[in-house]
Amino acid sequence: MFPFQLFNIFFVASKVKEEDSKYDLSLYKRGDLLEVPRTLFTHFGIYLGDNRVAHLIPDILPVFSKDKSAIAKMVTNSRLILGVIAKEASVRVDSVADFAYGSEILVNPTDKVCSQTPLDGDEVARRAEKLQGAVTYSLLWYNCEHYVMYCRYGMAISYQTYQFCTTVRKIVCSRLSAYLTALCGIGAMLYLGSVTTLTALSALLIPFTIWMAS
């Protein structure tokens, strides 16, 4: 049994070393804003130096377990998605490999397009470390991008959220949506065989509002 355990320890250590060596740490400076693709969105973090990244990440596991060693392991996509739904998240520090989750890491180019001057790298990292711990997560109002933008620029904003909301608004507040809503309202009234002032107003007012907003 002992030789097998020894081999297992050696294999795990070799795998961790191989994953860490996949990323060239010399490319990242303390306070850099890093990004990786995760699920449908881009995930962001702040590089602290010494192979450490601070990031806000949804995670369902702390809701069901107090095992710190299990929670400290790499957050899988299933844990992440369930954490988003449950609005459970935390700011934590992971290795570069655990943060990347096997994806390519990019140094975010926001400095080139943001009108706000970035803070000093040490101050960015200090802010990132200070905010460690559990947080209430919101996909629209407080996600990983809000966190890193506050740390680096002093303002909690999310370009991903803005783009998402803009796309949804274009879909919802479109003329086609107004037509479909009006047809559904009329269809519902005909199906129920009941036309009252309230149902008529609902059937007309909602599509009219969408029409005016389009």
Backbone as JSON, one array per atom type, in Angstrom:
{
  "sequence": "MFPFQLFNIFFVASKVKEEDSKYDLSLYKRGDLLEVPRTLFTHFGIYLGDNRVAHLIPDILPVFSKDKSAIAKMVTNSRLILGVIAKEASVRVDSVADFAYGSEILVNPTDKVCSQTPLDGDEVARRAEKLQGAVTYSLLWYNCEHYVMYCRYGMAISYQTYQFCTTVRKIVCSRLSAYLTALCGIGAMLYLGSVTTLTALSALLIPFTIWMAS",
  "N": [[0.83, -1.21, 0.0], [1.97, 1.21, 0.76], [3.95, 1.87, -1.29], [2.17, 2.45, -3.39], [0.77, 4.7, -2.4], [2.89, 6.48, -2.24], [3.57, 6.71, -4.92], [1.21, 7.88, -5.86], [1.23, 10.37, -4.53], [3.52, 11.44, -5.71], [2.66, 11.55, -8.37], [0.49, 13.37, -8.27], [1.82, 15.67, -7.36], [3.55, 16.08, -9.51], [1.7, 16.59, -11.52], [0.52, 19.0, -10.63], [2.76, 20.64, -10.72], [3.25, 20.58, -13.46], [0.92, 21.84, -14.47], [1.19, 24.4, -13.35], [3.54, 25.21, -14.61], [2.66, 25.64, -17.12], [1.96, 28.23, -17.51], [3.5, 31.32, -18.09], [4.81, 33.09, -15.7], [6.3, 35.37, -15.69], [5.16, 37.12, -17.39], [3.25, 38.54, -16.08], [2.52, 41.26, -13.95], [2.54, 42.54, -10.58], [-0.62, 43.51, -9.55], [-1.74, 43.5, -12.07], [-4.55, 43.18, -14.27], [-6.17, 40.31, -14.95], [-7.64, 38.03, -17.34], [-9.81, 35.3, -18.17], [-11.58, 32.88, -20.21], [-14.65, 31.69, -18.96], [-17.34, 29.52, -18.76], [-20.16, 31.13, -20.09], [-19.23, 33.68, -19.94], [-16.51, 36.07, -19.5], [-13.96, 35.62, -17.12], [-12.48, 37.41, -14.41], [-9.51, 38.53, -12.7], [-7.1, 39.66, -10.2], [-3.67, 39.93, -10.37], [-1.43, 39.02, -7.87], [1.2, 38.5, -7.55], [3.91, 36.12, -7.09], [2.72, 33.75, -8.1], [-0.01, 33.98, -7.46], [-3.47, 34.75, -7.56], [-6.06, 37.0, -7.0], [-9.51, 36.77, -6.93], [-13.03, 37.26, -7.54], [-15.38, 34.84, -7.21], [-18.23, 32.9, -7.95], [-19.55, 30.26, -5.92], [-21.0, 27.31, -4.95], [-20.36, 25.4, -3.06], [-19.55, 26.2, -0.32], [-22.04, 26.57, 0.87], [-23.01, 24.09, 1.49], [-20.96, 22.76, 2.74], [-18.4, 22.83, 5.25], [-15.86, 22.18, 5.01], [-12.76, 23.26, 4.72], [-10.54, 22.55, 3.19], [-11.66, 21.25, 0.99], [-13.2, 23.3, -0.09], [-11.19, 25.04, -0.8], [-10.11, 23.93, -3.06], [-9.79, 23.95, -6.68], [-12.38, 25.78, -8.27], [-14.95, 24.28, -9.88], [-16.81, 24.31, -13.01], [-19.48, 23.52, -12.59], [-19.83, 24.01, -9.85], [-19.48, 26.75, -9.96], [-21.62, 27.7, -11.64], [-23.89, 26.92, -10.16], [-23.41, 28.44, -7.93], [-23.77, 31.02, -8.95], [-26.53, 30.96, -9.42], [-27.45, 30.63, -6.81], [-26.5, 32.93, -5.72], [-24.16, 33.0, -4.23], [-20.9, 33.7, -3.33], [-17.34, 34.39, -3.22], [-14.43, 36.35, -2.48], [-11.37, 35.18, -3.25], [-8.04, 33.79, -3.02], [-6.14, 32.2, -5.4], [-3.94, 29.83, -7.08], [-2.27, 30.62, -10.18], [-2.81, 28.67, -12.12], [-5.13, 27.4, -11.08], [-6.9, 29.54, -11.11], [-7.06, 30.0, -13.87], [-8.2, 27.67, -14.88], [-7.48, 25.88, -16.86], [-7.62, 27.4, -19.15], [-6.47, 29.87, -21.58], [-4.63, 32.67, -20.44], [-5.14, 36.15, -20.45], [-3.71, 39.4, -20.3], [-5.66, 41.92, -19.31], [-6.71, 44.47, -21.57], [-7.84, 46.89, -20.73], [-6.74, 49.26, -19.78], [-6.02, 50.71, -22.01], [-8.34, 51.68, -23.08], [-9.91, 52.73, -21.1], [-10.97, 55.69, -19.54], [-10.28, 56.38, -17.03], [-7.44, 56.67, -15.0], [-5.32, 53.97, -14.16], [-4.73, 52.64, -10.86], [-1.76, 52.5, -8.78], [0.21, 49.53, -9.04], [0.8, 48.1, -6.63], [-1.09, 49.19, -4.89], [-3.42, 48.37, -6.14], [-3.23, 45.58, -5.81], [-3.22, 45.5, -3.03], [-5.81, 46.39, -2.4], [-7.26, 44.32, -3.59], [-6.55, 42.09, -2.04], [-7.46, 42.89, 0.46], [-10.21, 42.72, 0.28], [-10.91, 40.08, 0.55], [-12.99, 37.23, 1.21], [-16.4, 36.14, 1.99], [-19.04, 37.17, -0.21], [-22.07, 38.77, -1.36], [-23.37, 37.73, -4.32], [-24.08, 39.1, -7.55], [-25.15, 38.77, -10.78], [-25.61, 40.92, -12.45], [-25.12, 43.26, -10.9], [-23.0, 42.99, -9.1], [-20.32, 41.46, -9.87], [-17.42, 39.47, -10.88], [-16.05, 41.24, -12.54], [-16.87, 43.8, -11.71], [-15.59, 43.79, -9.26], [-12.75, 43.62, -9.89], [-12.47, 45.94, -11.4], [-13.02, 47.92, -9.54], [-10.84, 47.52, -7.84], [-8.66, 48.13, -9.53], [-9.26, 50.58, -10.83], [-10.81, 52.06, -9.15], [-13.53, 52.25, -9.45], [-16.54, 50.53, -9.49], [-17.53, 48.91, -12.04], [-18.98, 47.16, -14.87], [-18.27, 46.11, -18.0], [-19.1, 43.89, -19.4], [-21.62, 43.37, -18.26], [-22.95, 45.69, -19.04], [-22.96, 45.4, -21.84], [-24.45, 43.06, -22.03], [-26.95, 43.85, -20.93], [-27.63, 45.83, -22.76], [-27.96, 44.31, -25.09], [-30.13, 42.67, -24.32], [-32.06, 44.65, -23.94], [-32.35, 45.58, -26.56], [-33.52, 43.36, -27.71], [-35.88, 42.92, -26.18], [-37.12, 45.45, -26.19], [-38.04, 45.87, -28.86], [-39.62, 46.36, -32.09], [-40.65, 44.04, -33.15], [-40.99, 42.51, -30.86], [-42.98, 44.0, -29.63], [-45.11, 43.59, -31.45], [-45.46, 40.79, -31.17], [-46.13, 40.59, -28.47], [-48.56, 41.97, -28.4], [-50.11, 40.31, -30.08], [-50.09, 37.95, -28.55], [-51.48, 38.84, -26.3], [-54.02, 39.45, -27.39], [-54.65, 36.92, -28.36], [-54.78, 35.47, -25.96], [-57.01, 36.66, -24.73], [-59.05, 35.94, -26.56], [-58.92, 33.18, -26.34], [-59.61, 32.73, -23.67], [-62.09, 33.77, -23.77], [-63.03, 36.06, -22.65], [-63.37, 39.41, -22.28], [-62.4, 42.07, -20.59], [-62.17, 45.34, -19.11], [-59.73, 45.48, -17.77], [-58.2, 43.31, -18.84], [-58.12, 44.09, -21.49], [-56.78, 46.53, -21.37], [-54.31, 45.62, -20.41], [-53.51, 44.0, -22.53], [-53.12, 45.9, -24.49], [-51.63, 48.02, -23.37], [-49.11, 47.03, -22.5], [-47.74, 46.09, -24.95], [-47.82, 48.6, -26.22], [-46.18, 50.15, -24.57], [-43.72, 48.83, -24.93], [-43.44, 49.29, -27.65], [-43.13, 52.12, -27.74], [-40.75, 52.32, -26.42], [-39.0, 51.18, -28.14]],
  "CA": [[0.0, 0.0, 0.0], [2.84, 2.38, 0.89], [4.48, 2.28, -2.61], [1.09, 3.07, -4.18], [0.55, 6.05, -1.86], [4.06, 7.29, -2.62], [3.42, 7.0, -6.36], [0.08, 8.8, -6.0], [1.71, 11.69, -4.1], [4.45, 11.91, -6.74], [1.88, 11.85, -9.58], [-0.27, 14.61, -8.02], [2.79, 16.77, -7.3], [4.03, 16.3, -10.87], [0.61, 17.2, -12.28], [0.41, 20.39, -10.18], [3.93, 21.36, -11.25], [3.05, 20.71, -14.91], [-0.11, 22.85, -14.7], [1.76, 25.7, -13.02], [4.57, 25.58, -15.59], [1.98, 25.97, -18.37], [1.81, 29.68, -17.59], [4.74, 32.09, -17.9], [4.5, 34.08, -14.68], [7.06, 36.6, -15.95], [4.32, 38.01, -18.2], [2.3, 39.24, -15.22], [3.07, 42.14, -12.9], [1.66, 42.71, -9.43], [-1.67, 44.49, -9.83], [-2.3, 43.32, -13.42], [-5.91, 42.67, -14.39], [-6.11, 39.13, -15.81], [-8.93, 37.51, -17.76], [-9.87, 33.96, -18.78], [-12.96, 32.51, -20.54], [-15.3, 30.7, -18.1], [-18.74, 29.35, -19.16], [-20.6, 32.06, -21.14], [-18.65, 34.99, -19.72], [-15.09, 36.16, -19.19], [-13.69, 35.71, -15.68], [-11.41, 38.37, -14.16], [-8.8, 38.46, -11.43], [-5.97, 40.57, -10.01], [-2.44, 39.2, -10.06], [-0.81, 39.52, -6.64], [2.6, 38.11, -7.52], [4.22, 34.82, -6.49], [1.78, 32.73, -8.58], [-1.28, 34.13, -6.74], [-4.47, 35.61, -8.2], [-7.26, 37.27, -6.21], [-10.67, 36.9, -7.83], [-14.36, 37.03, -6.99], [-15.93, 33.74, -7.98], [-19.38, 32.22, -7.35], [-19.25, 28.89, -5.51], [-22.09, 26.75, -4.15], [-19.88, 24.44, -2.07], [-19.6, 26.66, 1.07], [-23.41, 26.5, 1.39], [-23.26, 22.73, 1.95], [-19.81, 22.16, 3.43], [-17.48, 23.69, 5.99], [-14.53, 21.59, 4.8], [-11.95, 24.31, 4.1], [-9.64, 21.97, 2.18], [-12.48, 20.99, -0.2], [-13.58, 24.6, -0.64], [-9.99, 25.68, -1.35], [-9.75, 23.34, -4.35], [-10.24, 24.68, -7.87], [-13.82, 25.87, -8.44], [-15.37, 23.71, -11.16], [-17.9, 25.05, -13.66], [-20.75, 23.19, -11.95], [-19.86, 24.79, -8.6], [-19.6, 28.16, -10.33], [-22.97, 27.99, -12.15], [-24.83, 26.82, -9.04], [-23.13, 29.6, -7.08], [-24.42, 32.16, -9.59], [-27.97, 30.84, -9.18], [-27.7, 30.81, -5.37], [-25.93, 34.23, -5.36], [-23.13, 32.76, -3.23], [-19.57, 33.89, -3.91], [-16.32, 34.9, -2.31], [-13.16, 36.8, -3.03], [-10.39, 34.22, -2.77], [-6.73, 33.8, -3.68], [-5.79, 30.88, -5.95], [-2.78, 29.81, -7.97], [-2.58, 31.04, -11.55], [-3.41, 27.52, -12.81], [-6.5, 27.2, -10.59], [-7.68, 30.67, -11.62], [-7.23, 29.87, -15.32], [-9.05, 26.51, -15.13], [-7.06, 25.28, -18.12], [-7.77, 28.32, -20.29], [-5.4, 30.83, -21.83], [-4.78, 33.9, -19.65], [-4.8, 37.4, -21.12], [-3.63, 40.61, -19.48], [-6.76, 42.73, -19.82], [-6.25, 45.72, -22.18], [-8.75, 47.99, -20.39], [-5.96, 50.49, -19.58], [-5.92, 51.44, -23.27], [-9.63, 52.26, -23.47], [-10.57, 53.33, -19.94], [-10.59, 57.09, -19.33], [-9.77, 56.48, -15.66], [-6.05, 56.23, -14.85], [-5.23, 52.87, -13.2], [-3.98, 52.87, -9.63], [-0.47, 51.84, -8.69], [0.08, 48.08, -8.95], [0.77, 47.66, -5.23], [-2.36, 49.61, -4.32], [-4.42, 47.48, -6.74], [-3.11, 44.28, -5.14], [-3.62, 45.67, -1.62], [-7.27, 46.43, -2.4], [-7.75, 42.99, -3.95], [-6.35, 41.21, -0.88], [-8.26, 43.39, 1.57], [-11.63, 42.38, 0.09], [-11.11, 38.63, 0.63], [-14.07, 36.75, 2.07], [-17.7, 35.9, 1.36], [-19.78, 38.33, -0.7], [-23.34, 38.48, -2.03], [-23.09, 37.82, -5.75], [-25.14, 39.48, -8.48], [-24.65, 38.71, -12.15], [-25.71, 42.25, -13.06], [-24.74, 44.4, -10.08], [-21.69, 42.81, -8.44], [-19.66, 40.23, -10.32], [-15.96, 39.5, -10.82], [-15.54, 42.43, -13.24], [-17.06, 44.93, -10.79], [-14.54, 43.67, -8.22], [-11.42, 43.99, -10.39], [-12.5, 47.33, -11.84], [-12.88, 48.73, -8.33], [-9.46, 47.38, -7.36], [-7.67, 48.75, -10.44], [-9.6, 51.94, -11.25], [-11.54, 52.77, -8.11], [-14.95, 52.35, -9.78], [-17.08, 49.19, -9.68], [-18.37, 48.84, -13.25], [-18.8, 45.93, -15.64], [-18.57, 46.28, -19.42], [-19.86, 42.71, -19.82], [-22.99, 43.58, -17.84], [-23.51, 46.74, -19.89], [-23.21, 44.82, -23.16], [-25.54, 42.09, -21.87], [-28.2, 44.6, -20.75], [-27.91, 46.5, -24.03], [-28.48, 43.29, -26.0], [-31.47, 42.3, -23.85], [-32.96, 45.79, -24.2], [-32.63, 45.6, -27.99], [-34.45, 42.26, -28.01], [-37.17, 43.14, -25.51], [-37.72, 46.72, -26.64], [-38.02, 45.92, -30.33], [-40.96, 46.4, -32.68], [-41.11, 42.65, -33.28], [-41.45, 42.12, -29.53], [-44.27, 44.68, -29.42], [-46.11, 42.87, -32.25], [-45.69, 39.47, -30.58], [-46.83, 40.78, -27.19], [-49.94, 42.33, -28.73], [-50.77, 39.1, -30.59], [-50.28, 37.03, -27.42], [-52.55, 39.41, -25.47], [-55.3, 39.25, -28.1], [-54.89, 35.47, -28.38], [-55.18, 35.04, -24.61], [-58.39, 37.11, -24.52], [-59.94, 35.12, -27.38], [-58.91, 31.82, -25.8], [-60.36, 32.73, -22.41], [-63.45, 34.19, -24.08], [-63.42, 37.08, -21.67], [-62.75, 40.71, -22.54], [-62.74, 43.08, -19.58], [-61.35, 46.57, -19.22], [-58.39, 45.18, -17.27], [-57.47, 42.48, -19.79], [-57.93, 44.89, -22.71], [-55.7, 47.5, -21.09], [-53.06, 44.86, -20.32], [-53.16, 43.55, -23.88], [-52.73, 47.05, -25.31], [-50.67, 48.89, -22.69], [-47.76, 46.43, -22.5], [-47.11, 46.25, -26.27], [-47.64, 50.02, -26.52], [-44.98, 50.59, -23.83], [-42.55, 48.27, -25.63], [-43.35, 50.01, -28.93], [-42.6, 53.45, -27.51], [-39.36, 52.2, -25.96], [-38.17, 50.62, -29.21]],
  "C": [[0.86, 1.26, 0.0], [3.43, 2.81, -0.46], [3.42, 2.96, -3.47], [0.81, 4.49, -3.73], [1.67, 6.98, -2.27], [3.97, 7.69, -4.08], [2.32, 8.02, -6.59], [0.48, 10.23, -5.63], [2.62, 12.3, -5.15], [3.7, 12.34, -7.99], [1.13, 13.17, -9.43], [0.67, 15.81, -8.02], [3.31, 17.12, -8.69], [2.98, 17.0, -11.72], [0.45, 18.67, -11.93], [1.55, 21.22, -10.76], [3.78, 21.6, -12.75], [2.03, 21.78, -15.24], [0.42, 24.24, -14.44], [2.76, 26.15, -14.07], [3.97, 25.93, -16.94], [1.92, 27.47, -18.59], [3.13, 30.38, -17.25], [4.45, 33.24, -16.95], [5.24, 35.4, -14.89], [6.25, 37.6, -16.78], [3.42, 38.89, -17.36], [3.02, 40.06, -14.15], [2.04, 42.26, -11.77], [0.65, 43.83, -9.72], [-2.28, 44.39, -11.21], [-3.72, 42.75, -13.34], [-5.88, 41.53, -15.4], [-7.52, 38.67, -16.18], [-8.79, 36.13, -18.39], [-11.32, 33.68, -19.16], [-13.47, 31.45, -19.58], [-16.79, 30.69, -18.44], [-19.08, 30.35, -20.27], [-19.91, 33.42, -21.05], [-17.14, 34.91, -19.52], [-14.93, 36.34, -17.69], [-12.45, 36.58, -15.47], [-10.77, 38.15, -12.79], [-7.67, 39.48, -11.39], [-4.75, 39.76, -9.63], [-1.74, 39.84, -8.87], [0.69, 39.29, -6.61], [2.76, 36.74, -6.89], [3.17, 33.75, -6.84], [0.44, 32.78, -7.84], [-2.19, 35.11, -7.47], [-5.66, 35.77, -7.26], [-8.42, 37.46, -7.19], [-11.96, 36.63, -7.07], [-15.02, 35.95, -7.84], [-17.12, 33.1, -7.25], [-19.02, 30.77, -7.02], [-20.35, 28.39, -4.58], [-21.59, 25.91, -2.98], [-19.93, 24.94, -0.62], [-20.99, 26.62, 1.7], [-23.66, 25.13, 2.04], [-22.12, 22.12, 2.76], [-18.97, 23.22, 4.13], [-16.04, 23.18, 5.88], [-13.66, 22.58, 4.02], [-11.03, 23.77, 3.01], [-10.39, 21.69, 0.88], [-12.85, 22.29, -0.89], [-12.4, 25.26, -1.34], [-9.57, 25.11, -2.7], [-10.33, 24.16, -5.49], [-11.76, 24.63, -8.01], [-14.19, 25.37, -9.83], [-16.51, 24.54, -11.75], [-19.26, 24.76, -13.04], [-20.91, 23.93, -10.63], [-20.1, 26.26, -8.9], [-21.03, 28.5, -10.74], [-24.0, 27.94, -11.04], [-24.64, 27.97, -8.06], [-23.77, 30.87, -7.62], [-25.91, 32.15, -9.28], [-28.31, 31.13, -7.72], [-27.21, 32.17, -4.86], [-24.91, 34.11, -4.22], [-21.76, 32.87, -3.9], [-18.6, 34.35, -2.84], [-15.15, 35.45, -3.1], [-12.1, 35.9, -2.42], [-9.09, 34.35, -3.55], [-6.39, 32.39, -4.1], [-4.49, 30.99, -6.74], [-3.22, 30.26, -9.36], [-3.29, 29.91, -12.3], [-4.85, 27.29, -12.38], [-7.42, 28.32, -11.08], [-8.03, 30.47, -13.09], [-8.15, 28.72, -15.7], [-8.76, 25.91, -16.51], [-7.12, 26.19, -19.33], [-6.55, 29.22, -20.44], [-5.68, 32.11, -21.03], [-4.34, 35.09, -20.49], [-4.67, 38.51, -20.09], [-4.63, 41.58, -20.08], [-6.28, 44.09, -20.34], [-7.08, 46.95, -21.83], [-8.02, 49.31, -20.2], [-5.95, 51.36, -20.84], [-7.22, 52.15, -23.64], [-10.35, 52.98, -22.32], [-10.05, 54.75, -19.73], [-9.98, 57.3, -17.94], [-8.35, 55.93, -15.6], [-5.98, 55.09, -13.83], [-4.4, 53.25, -11.97], [-2.64, 52.16, -9.7], [-0.66, 50.35, -8.45], [-0.01, 47.56, -7.52], [-0.55, 48.02, -4.56], [-3.5, 48.73, -4.85], [-4.42, 46.14, -6.01], [-3.55, 44.38, -3.68], [-5.14, 45.68, -1.5], [-7.85, 45.04, -2.63], [-7.65, 42.03, -2.76], [-7.25, 41.6, 0.28], [-9.72, 42.93, 1.5], [-11.9, 40.88, 0.15], [-12.24, 38.26, 1.59], [-15.36, 36.6, 1.3], [-18.37, 37.2, 0.94], [-21.12, 37.86, -1.28], [-23.15, 38.74, -3.51], [-24.32, 38.29, -6.53], [-24.54, 39.52, -9.88], [-24.63, 40.09, -12.8], [-25.06, 43.36, -12.24], [-23.44, 44.22, -9.31], [-21.12, 41.45, -8.82], [-18.14, 40.42, -10.31], [-15.37, 40.73, -11.51], [-15.74, 43.68, -12.41], [-15.92, 44.97, -9.77], [-13.18, 44.14, -8.74], [-11.36, 45.44, -10.86], [-12.39, 48.29, -10.65], [-11.42, 48.7, -7.85], [-8.48, 48.17, -8.23], [-7.96, 50.22, -10.75], [-10.39, 52.74, -10.21], [-13.01, 52.95, -8.41], [-15.47, 50.96, -10.15], [-18.06, 49.17, -10.86], [-18.07, 47.54, -13.98], [-19.23, 46.17, -17.09], [-19.38, 45.1, -19.94], [-21.34, 42.88, -19.48], [-23.68, 44.61, -18.72], [-23.86, 46.19, -21.26], [-24.38, 43.85, -23.12], [-26.89, 42.82, -21.78], [-28.61, 45.32, -22.02], [-28.52, 45.53, -25.04], [-29.9, 42.89, -25.63], [-32.48, 43.41, -24.16], [-33.33, 45.85, -25.68], [-33.63, 44.52, -28.38], [-35.84, 42.53, -27.47], [-37.88, 44.37, -26.06], [-37.6, 46.87, -28.15], [-39.45, 45.93, -30.86], [-41.53, 44.99, -32.84], [-41.66, 42.15, -31.94], [-42.81, 42.75, -29.22], [-45.38, 43.96, -30.18], [-46.48, 41.54, -31.59], [-46.46, 39.57, -29.27], [-48.29, 41.12, -27.42], [-50.72, 41.12, -29.21], [-51.06, 38.11, -29.47], [-51.42, 37.52, -26.52], [-53.92, 39.18, -26.09], [-55.66, 37.76, -28.11], [-55.36, 34.95, -27.04], [-56.62, 35.43, -24.33], [-59.38, 36.26, -25.3], [-60.05, 33.7, -26.83], [-59.75, 31.72, -24.53], [-61.83, 33.13, -22.63], [-63.96, 35.26, -23.16], [-62.65, 38.36, -21.97], [-63.27, 41.71, -21.51], [-61.85, 44.29, -19.8], [-59.91, 46.28, -18.82], [-57.58, 44.37, -18.28], [-57.19, 43.25, -21.09], [-56.8, 45.89, -22.53], [-54.34, 46.8, -21.05], [-52.57, 44.47, -21.71], [-52.67, 44.69, -24.76], [-51.59, 47.87, -24.7], [-49.25, 48.34, -22.74], [-47.1, 46.53, -23.87], [-46.89, 47.71, -26.65], [-46.38, 50.57, -25.83], [-43.71, 50.1, -24.51], [-42.33, 49.0, -26.96], [-42.72, 51.39, -28.76], [-41.14, 53.41, -27.07], [-38.43, 51.69, -27.05], [-37.6, 51.71, -30.12]]
}
